[in-house]
């Protein structure tokens, strides 16, 4: 499982990711995101994906992906040109610290 110190690579999905995305969608009991997709790779394994255009989210239910999906959403918003970086990053940091205190 990814921990706070596990490196996560966020990148655009490639045609070679189609099979891994299909498996991930099946694990999450949903369909694959349409259009341009961002993926999160942890230790060489896709654990989450996010549709840039429509916000569709899929995550491996056997991994901790809630924060990773938040990062994908943040990156997608930046790619869409929504707002400046500062408010988006501040909002993500606030949500993360609230979750950390709730644990």
C-alpha positions as CSV (number, residue, x, y, z in Angstrom):
1,X,0.0,0.0,0.0
2,X,1.2,3.5,-0.7
3,X,2.3,5.4,2.3
4,X,3.0,9.1,2.8
5,X,6.6,8.5,1.7
6,X,5.9,6.2,-1.3
7,X,6.8,8.0,-4.6
8,X,3.8,8.5,-6.9
9,X,4.2,9.3,-10.5
10,X,1.4,11.3,-12.1
11,X,1.3,11.4,-15.9
12,X,-0.9,11.3,-18.9
13,X,-2.2,7.9,-19.8
14,X,-0.6,6.2,-22.8
15,X,-2.0,3.7,-25.3
16,X,0.2,1.0,-23.5
17,X,-1.8,1.7,-20.3
18,X,-5.1,0.5,-21.8
19,X,-5.0,-3.0,-20.3
20,X,-3.9,-1.7,-16.9
21,X,-6.7,0.9,-17.0
22,X,-9.3,-1.8,-17.9
23,X,-8.1,-4.0,-15.0
24,X,-8.3,-1.0,-12.6
25,X,-11.8,0.0,-13.8
26,X,-12.9,-3.6,-13.3
27,X,-11.5,-3.7,-9.8
28,X,-13.3,-0.4,-9.0
29,X,-16.5,-1.8,-10.6
30,X,-16.7,1.2,-13.0
31,X,-16.0,2.1,-16.6
32,X,-12.8,3.5,-17.9
33,X,-12.6,7.3,-18.0
34,X,-13.2,8.8,-21.5
35,X,-11.1,11.4,-23.2
36,X,-7.7,12.6,-21.8
37,X,-6.8,10.6,-18.7
38,X,-4.2,11.2,-15.9
39,X,-2.9,8.1,-14.2
40,X,-1.0,7.6,-10.9
41,X,1.8,5.0,-10.9
42,X,3.1,3.6,-7.6
43,X,6.1,1.2,-7.9
44,X,5.3,0.5,-11.5
45,X,1.6,-0.2,-10.9
46,X,-1.3,2.0,-12.0
47,X,-3.4,2.6,-8.8
48,X,-5.7,5.4,-9.9
49,X,-6.9,7.3,-12.9
50,X,-8.8,10.6,-13.5
51,X,-10.6,11.8,-16.5
52,X,-9.4,15.4,-17.2
53,X,-12.5,16.5,-19.1
54,X,-15.2,15.0,-17.0
55,X,-13.7,14.2,-13.5
56,X,-14.3,10.5,-13.7
57,X,-12.3,8.8,-11.0
58,X,-11.1,5.2,-10.6
59,X,-8.9,3.8,-7.9
60,X,-7.7,0.4,-6.8
61,X,-10.0,-0.6,-3.9
62,X,-7.1,-2.6,-2.4
63,X,-4.8,0.4,-2.1
64,X,-5.1,3.8,-0.3
65,X,-5.9,6.0,-3.2
66,X,-8.1,8.8,-1.8
67,X,-5.2,11.3,-1.5
68,X,-3.8,10.2,-4.8
69,X,-7.1,10.8,-6.5
70,X,-7.1,14.3,-4.9
71,X,-3.7,14.9,-6.4
72,X,-4.9,13.8,-9.8
73,X,-7.9,16.1,-9.5
74,X,-5.6,19.0,-8.6
75,X,-3.3,18.3,-11.6
76,X,-6.3,18.0,-13.9
77,X,-7.6,21.4,-12.7
78,X,-4.3,23.0,-13.4
79,X,-4.2,21.5,-16.8
80,X,-7.7,22.8,-17.5
81,X,-6.4,26.3,-16.4
82,X,-8.8,26.6,-13.5
83,X,-7.6,29.3,-11.1
84,X,-4.1,29.9,-10.0
85,X,-1.9,27.2,-8.3
86,X,-1.9,28.9,-4.9
87,X,-5.6,28.5,-4.0
88,X,-5.7,24.9,-5.4
89,X,-2.6,23.9,-3.5
90,X,-3.8,25.6,-0.3
91,X,-7.1,23.9,-0.5
92,X,-5.4,20.5,-1.0
93,X,-3.1,21.1,2.0
94,X,-6.0,22.1,4.2
95,X,-8.0,19.0,3.3
96,X,-4.9,16.8,4.0
97,X,-4.3,18.4,7.4
98,X,-7.9,17.9,8.4
99,X,-7.7,14.3,7.5
100,X,-4.4,13.8,9.3
101,X,-6.0,15.3,12.5
102,X,-9.1,13.1,12.1
103,X,-7.0,9.9,12.2
